[in-house]
Amino acid sequence: MNFDNIKSKMDSENMDNIPIPNRINDIEMSKLPIQKVRKSMIGEIITQLICIAVFFAAPSFVEMYRLPEAIYYILMFITSLITLGYLAKMAWFLRKTGNMNQNSKETVLTFINDLKLTLEVYKTAIIAGSLLLPFSIITFILGIDQVDEEIFTNFILLNMSTVMLIICIVGYIILAILIYFVTVAWSNSLYGIHLNQLEKTLKEFDTTSHI
C-alpha cells in the first residue's frame, strides 16, 4: 500500500476544512440553562410559599373589622389555591427533569416542551391572581380599624358617586394590569432567556445534523 499517495490525496482534499458536528459541545452548553431554570423554579417555589404565609399572617399584626377580615381571608384562600396549583406543576416539572442523564437532542426537546407547558400554567395563574390580588390589598387597607368602617362598607356596596366609581374601576384595572405585566416580566427574566438559549441549541442540533 502506497502511504505517500494516500497522504497526498488527503492533503489535496483539504480535510481540515470539512465541518464536523460538535454535538457534545452543544449538549454541554444546553445543560447550563437547564440547571439555571431548575434553580430559579426551586427559588420561586420557596419564595411563593413564604409570600402565602406572610399574606395569611398579615391580619395578625393589625386590628381589622370582622367583615373585611373575613373577605380578605376568603380572597387569599382562593389566591393561594391558584398559586399552589402552579407550584405543584413546577414541582412536577422539577421531579420529571431531575435525572436528565441522556445526552441527546430528544432530551433538550423534551425539556423545552415541558417547560413551555409549565409556563403556560404559570401565566394562566398570573392572570387569575392579577384579578384577585388588588381586591385583597384594597380590602386589607380599608379593613384596618384606623380607617372608618363606613368607607369599606360603601366600597363593597358601591355606595359612591359615579365619578368615584369610575375612578375605583379604572384604578383597579390599572393595578391588575400592572401586577400582571410585572409578574410576566419577572417570569421572562427568570425563564424566557434560558428557554431562548435552549431553542437556539436545538436549532444548532438541526443544523449540524444536515451537514
Sequence and secondary structure as in RCSB ss.txt:
>XXXX:A:sequence
MNFDNIKSKMDSENMDNIPIPNRINDIEMSKLPIQKVRKSMIGEIITQLICIAVFFAAPSFVEMYRLPEAIYYIL
MFITSLITLGYLAKMAWFLRKTGNMNQNSKETVLTFINDLKLTLEVYKTAIIAGSLLLPFSIITFILGIDQVDEE
IFTNFILLNMSTVMLIICIVGYIILAILIYFVTVAWSNSLYGIHLNQLEKTLKEFDTTSHI
>XXXX:A:secstr
  HHHHHHHHHHHTGGGS    HHHHHHHHHHHHHHHHHHHHHHHHHHHHHHHHHHHGGGGS B HHHHHHHHHH
HHHHHHHHHHHHHHHHHHHHHTTT    SHHHHHHHHHHHHHHHHHHHHHHHHHHHHHHHHHHHHHHHBTTS HH
HHHHHHTT S HHHHHHHHHHHHHHHHHHHHHHHHHHIIIIIHHHHHHHHHHHHHHHHHT 
